[in-house]
Amino acid sequence: MADTYLRLAQIMTPNDANVLGKVFGGSILALIDLTASAVSSKYAGTVCVTAAFDRVDFHQPVEIGELVELDGHVSYVGRTSIEVTIDVHATRLTTQERRHVNTARVVMVAIRDGSSSPVPRLICETRDEKRQYLAGRLRRELRDQRRAQMADLLEKLNACEEDRLSQLMDSTDPLAEQLWR
Ligand SMILES: CC(C)(COP(=O)(O)OP(=O)(O)OC[C@H]1O[C@@H](n2cnc3c(N)ncnc32)[C@H](O)[C@@H]1OP(=O)(O)O)[C@@H](O)C(=O)NCCC(=O)NCCS
């Protein structure tokens, strides 16, 4: 795992501004995607495509003129997929104040001859590397469970008559529990 780290850095320019004059979230997402692509493709030794953004929360805005640094590494691998964890920091250059902006996880898939292709096993040597790998496996398992549950629940929702939908709209009980009943 330690050998998979890569850093991408960029000063944010007025081209990256949203209407409030802060950095547009999409500009940061594009940098996260580029970092995930570089980390995963170097690791797999072939081009990797973005399958999913696991979750990205923006805790604080990034200002125009700040230096954004993205530190990415492979945190978990499946058969053909690679989870890349990216820590994003922003530095105000005039004061050198550096702060953590977010941590993103992106699932990339290795492609050869147009289809998904096996990736090397990830070697985890330290306690922290093993903890990170197992956390990635948990995310993978929970994502799969959630996708299956969501498909079941949507099937139940789609089968409801309009009266039942009105009843559900009026009720504040947890929706998933009502649909399972
Ligand atoms: C990602 C993609 C290659 C997966 O293709 P697929 O036919 O579903 O491939 P498979 O079923 O063999 O799955 C391959 C791996 O991707 C993972 N995967 C597929 N879709 C996923 C998703 N939405 N979220 C997380 N992982 C996903 C599978 O779990 C599997 O992982 P594993 O091999 O480690 O077990 C395909 O959906 C694709 O090409 N998507 C578009 C990618 C792209 O263009 N991205 C840029 C968008 S502009």
The ligand as an ORCA input file, in Angstrom:
! r2SCAN-3c Opt
* xyz 0 1
  C     -17.275      0.303    -14.425
  C     -17.577     -0.729    -15.515
  C     -16.316     -1.022    -16.302
  C     -18.044     -1.998    -14.788
  O     -18.420     -2.872    -15.819
  P     -19.245     -4.207    -15.483
  O     -19.601     -4.880    -16.722
  O     -20.292     -3.870    -14.466
  O     -18.099     -5.032    -14.875
  P     -18.211     -6.152    -13.811
  O     -19.620     -6.546    -13.483
  O     -17.242     -7.191    -14.263
  O     -17.658     -5.407    -12.511
  C     -16.305     -5.080    -12.454
  C     -16.000     -4.544    -11.082
  O     -16.572     -3.252    -10.966
  C     -17.318     -3.165     -9.762
  N     -18.406     -2.240    -10.017
  C     -19.195     -2.195    -11.108
  N     -20.086     -1.193    -10.972
  C     -19.833     -0.610     -9.783
  C     -20.412      0.469     -9.068
  N     -21.435      1.161     -9.571
  N     -19.918      0.796     -7.889
  C     -18.873      0.135     -7.352
  N     -18.259     -0.906     -7.979
  C     -18.764     -1.271     -9.161
  C     -17.804     -4.584     -9.527
  O     -18.143     -4.770     -8.169
  C     -16.578     -5.376     -9.934
  O     -15.631     -5.341     -8.879
  P     -14.682     -6.638     -8.551
  O     -14.168     -7.175     -9.855
  O     -13.566     -6.074     -7.723
  O     -15.532     -7.617     -7.822
  C     -18.708     -0.244    -16.499
  O     -19.902     -0.068    -15.771
  C     -18.339      1.029    -17.198
  O     -17.625      1.016    -18.200
  N     -18.835      2.161    -16.673
  C     -18.482      3.471    -17.241
  C     -17.136      3.918    -16.685
  C     -16.815      5.310    -17.164
  O     -16.845      5.569    -18.347
  N     -16.545      6.202    -16.225
  C     -16.374      7.580    -16.541
  C     -17.727      8.228    -16.605
  S     -17.738      9.624    -17.642
*
